[in-house]
């Protein structure tokens, strides 16, 4: 099977959509549409099946175009790969020279934005982040049709140090490039220079450095979202095909129609007590992460009630 050379493996809500957009704008790079096919995460079977790229044939079709064949670099960016126990070993088995990009962020901010995404994806039914966090700590699940319980295991998703350490068990350090969200927001040109050098493309070709996928939207009609995302059993197969088509098509009007399904919503704000609780729980993991990446991340512990700044 022909597979990409470049993988943006996570973390979610840490700038991956922005980074993928930058790379996709480069003439020497072909990026999959959709950005996240989730193919290699075999330990998220229901999620793979839901999005429709769970077979080698479906995955290969993402890279079967003339544009993909002529590109110097082909890539995709599925954020579950960072937490999957199967994705990265499978990638390295089929593409041992593959390069992996990892975006990382203050885990408190990350989890607040990520929780909003799980509400949108109908994996979560608790609108209050603090309540959802404490439920997860207690080992309980939301009363939803979950695509995978791991998606709402917030303590696990927040353990970025452990996830990066696990990645390094399977991938040589020279094949991993780390992007910190702090740098992405503060010095995008330098981040791009380093990223382009790692990928092996001309860094003088500059992308548009605008933020992508901010956590400021919610579905306009919950009933419609449930109909399209969790259809009744007789409609599951046709709706799966519709979802797959809508994520890959460039047909006129589809993007505008999809935008109308959403409304602008205030960014989530979390009280200082909850932020401090999450920060304390993850402090040892942040220390591990700081050691691995060789950066001082102590400012990540300075928390208060906040609405996180956000690039997807």
PyMOL commands that set and color helices and strands:
alter all, ss='L'
color gray80, all
select helices_A, chain A and resi 16-24+45-51+56-61+66-70+79-82+87-94+107-120+129-137+149-152+154-158+160-168+173-175+181-186+188-199+222-229+233-248+254-259+272-293+298-301
alter helices_A, ss='H'
color red, helices_A
select strands_A, chain A and resi 6-8+29-31+73-76+99-104+176-180+217-219+262-264
alter strands_A, ss='S'
color yellow, strands_A
deselect
rebuild
show_as cartoon
